[in-house]
Amino acid sequence: MALVPPDAVGRATIVARQSGVIAGLPAAAVAVAEMNATQSLVCHVSDGQAVEPGTPVATLSGSVLAILTAERTVLNLLGRMSGIASLAARYVAAVSGTKARIYDTRKTTAGWRRLEKYAVRQGGACNHRLGLYDAILIKDNHLAFGAEAGGAASYSPGKAVRQARQFLAETFAGDPRADMIVEVEVDSLEQLRQVLIERPDIVLLDNMPPEMLKAGVKLRDELAAEVQLEASGGVNLATVRSIAETGVDRISVGALTHSAVVLDLGLDWQKAAGDVG
């Protein structure tokens, strides 16, 4: 306000400073619309599109005060979401040619869950459950809750699957939620063998090395071929290919959202007749 006349108008372009995958343009448009009714955002690429350094991503035009006020919010949205999409795309490319699909986790930034999971999809990866309400995932802490934790009982993975299915049937009788996905985490092949009898939808194989994962896939194929196997833990860009080649169906990667680096984007003024340069 100290430097810019209130009636000044101009045009500025959001430019990629590095290569990556763009995500968040609809969110940026909402932020722009909230700032000023006469301000507009014109997109030159689409979400999910790969860009190189120097690629124009979108152009902001209208009130210079509004553009400068919205600048950081717009760049934060685009940078964060594009960083996630770019990292997701790298993981997807790393497992190309295998049957494995890359999934995110619930390790998202508070308040950004839907935005970050949307960005994962724009990078070509898949979403795990959106929240606790979306599927049942029985993890180690659920199984370990016993007398030592002040609980009434501890559970085997198989018993936990049976109880979860009973809960769904009783709680959601006549409701589609009664058929909600049930997934259970195991950390040994013996647990896997026991739980496959219960036919959960998905079994999460936690922190298993590739050779153990291969053995788990073989066991699944013999006992319950319809059950999907998900590998988790110790997954990074250096290990994901070897994990995918074991034959698992899914690989969940918390790093997609908790370790993605913001994609470098900048705002450059355009010089044109009648514009502020």
QUIZIVEN-V293107 format. One record per helix or strand of 3 or more residues. SS is the DSSP state (H for helix, E for strand). FROM is the first residue (numbers start at 1). TO is the last residue. If there is no record, write none. Layout:
# QUIZIVEN-V293107
ss:from:to
SS:FROM:TO
SS:FROM:TO
This chain:
# QUIZIVEN-V293107
ss:from:to
E:9:16
H:25:35
E:40:43
E:56:63
H:64:94
E:101:103
H:113:122
E:136:138
H:140:144
H:147:149
H:157:171
H:176:179
E:182:186
H:189:196
E:202:206
H:210:223
E:228:232
H:240:244
E:250:252
H:255:258
E:265:269
